[in-house]
Amino acid sequence: MFQRILVAVDASPARHSVVRLTADLARLTGAKVSVVHIAPSTATIAAVVSLEDDSEAATVLDEAITRLRQAGVEAEGTVVDALTTQIASTISATAREWQADLLILSPHHRGSLQALLNPRVSDAVTHNSRTAVLLAPEDGSSDRS
C-alpha cells in the first residue's frame, strides 16, 4: 500500500484534520511521512513580499511533525518558500522529489466565482500530479490534540 506519504500543511485550521488523517493512514500502512509547508510570498513591481514570517512557518511545520511523531509515525519535514502562483507546482514537485506514493492536503472551500478567479491549490495539485492525491476535509472538530 502506501509507504511514503507527503502531507502539505498550511496555517489554516484545516491542517489539524489533515495531520490527524495522515497519522491514521501512516499507522495503518507503516508509511513514512514527510511534511511540507509552503511559506507563501507575492511579487510586486519592486520586490518579493513574504506573506508569512519564518517563525510562523516553522511553527506550522513543527506542530505537524510533533503531532505525527506523538502518534507513533516516522516524520520529517521542510518549509519551502514559493510565490503564491507556484504553490501547487511546488507541492507536486516536492512529492515527485521525495518519491511519495500518496499526497494528502486539504481543500479550501470557496464559491465558484472565487475559485474561477483564483483556482484552489488542491484542484491544481490534483489535476497536475502524478502522485495519488487524498483531499482531507476539515472535520469540524475543535479538539486539536
C-alpha positions in Angstrom: 0.0 0.0 0.0 1.4 3.4 0.8 5.0 3.6 2.0 5.8 7.3 1.5 3.2 9.9 2.3 3.7 13.6 1.7 1.4 15.9 3.6 1.1 19.6 2.7 0.0 21.8 5.6 -0.8 25.5 5.7 -1.6 27.8 8.5 -5.4 27.3 8.3 -7.3 25.3 11.0 -7.9 22.6 8.4 -4.3 21.4 9.0 -5.4 19.7 12.2 -7.7 17.2 10.4 -5.1 16.7 7.6 -2.4 15.8 10.1 -4.8 13.5 12.1 -5.8 11.7 8.9 -2.2 11.4 7.8 -1.3 9.9 11.2 -4.1 7.4 11.0 -3.1 6.3 7.4 0.6 6.1 8.2 0.0 4.0 11.3 -2.2 1.6 9.3 0.3 1.2 6.5 3.6 1.7 8.3 4.4 4.6 6.0 7.0 7.3 6.5 5.7 10.8 6.3 7.2 14.0 5.0 5.5 17.3 5.9 5.8 20.3 3.6 4.8 23.8 4.5 4.9 26.3 1.7 5.8 29.8 3.1 4.0 32.0 0.6 5.2 35.2 -0.9 3.9 37.5 -3.6 5.7 39.5 -6.3 5.1 43.3 -6.6 6.7 45.6 -9.2 9.6 46.4 -6.8 10.1 43.3 -4.6 9.0 39.9 -3.5 7.0 40.2 -0.3 6.7 37.4 2.2 3.1 36.7 3.4 4.3 34.7 6.4 7.3 35.2 8.6 9.9 32.5 9.2 8.8 31.8 12.8 5.1 31.3 11.8 6.2 28.9 9.0 8.4 27.0 11.4 5.7 26.8 14.0 3.2 25.3 11.5 5.7 22.7 10.3 7.0 21.8 13.8 3.5 21.4 15.2 2.6 18.9 12.4 5.8 16.9 12.8 5.4 16.8 16.6 1.8 15.5 16.3 2.7 12.9 13.8 5.6 11.6 16.0 3.4 11.6 19.1 1.0 9.4 17.1 3.9 6.9 16.5 4.6 7.9 12.9 8.1 8.4 11.5 8.0 12.0 10.2 10.3 14.7 8.8 9.6 17.9 7.2 10.6 21.1 5.5 9.5 24.7 4.8 9.7 25.7 1.2 9.5 29.4 0.0 7.3 29.9 -3.1 5.3 32.6 -4.8 1.5 32.1 -4.3 1.3 31.3 -8.0 3.8 28.5 -7.6 2.3 26.7 -4.5 0.6 23.9 -6.4 3.6 23.2 -8.6 5.9 23.3 -5.6 3.8 20.8 -3.8 3.7 18.5 -6.8 7.5 18.8 -7.3 8.2 18.1 -3.7 6.0 14.9 -3.9 7.9 13.8 -7.0 11.4 14.6 -5.5 10.5 12.7 -2.3 9.1 9.8 -4.3 5.8 10.0 -2.4 3.2 7.4 -3.3 0.4 9.5 -1.6 -0.1 13.2 -1.2 -2.5 14.5 1.4 -3.8 18.1 1.5 -6.8 20.0 2.5 -9.2 21.6 0.0 -10.2 25.2 0.9 -13.8 25.7 0.1 -15.0 28.8 -1.7 -17.6 29.9 -4.1 -17.5 29.1 -7.8 -16.7 32.6 -8.9 -13.8 33.0 -6.4 -12.5 29.6 -7.4 -12.6 30.6 -11.1 -10.7 33.8 -10.5 -8.2 32.3 -8.0 -8.0 28.5 -8.5 -7.7 26.3 -5.5 -4.3 24.8 -4.8 -5.9 21.4 -4.2 -7.5 21.5 -7.6 -4.3 22.4 -9.4 -2.3 19.7 -7.5 -4.9 17.1 -8.2 -5.0 17.8 -11.9 -1.3 18.1 -12.4 0.2 15.5 -10.0 1.4 12.0 -11.0 1.0 11.0 -7.3 -2.2 9.7 -5.8 -3.9 12.7 -4.0 -6.2 12.4 -1.0 -8.2 15.5 0.0 -8.8 15.6 3.7 -11.9 17.6 4.6 -11.9 19.7 7.7 -13.7 17.6 10.3 -15.1 20.5 12.3 -13.6 19.2 15.5 -12.3 21.7 18.0 -10.1 19.1 19.5 -6.6 19.7 18.3 -4.8 17.2 20.5 
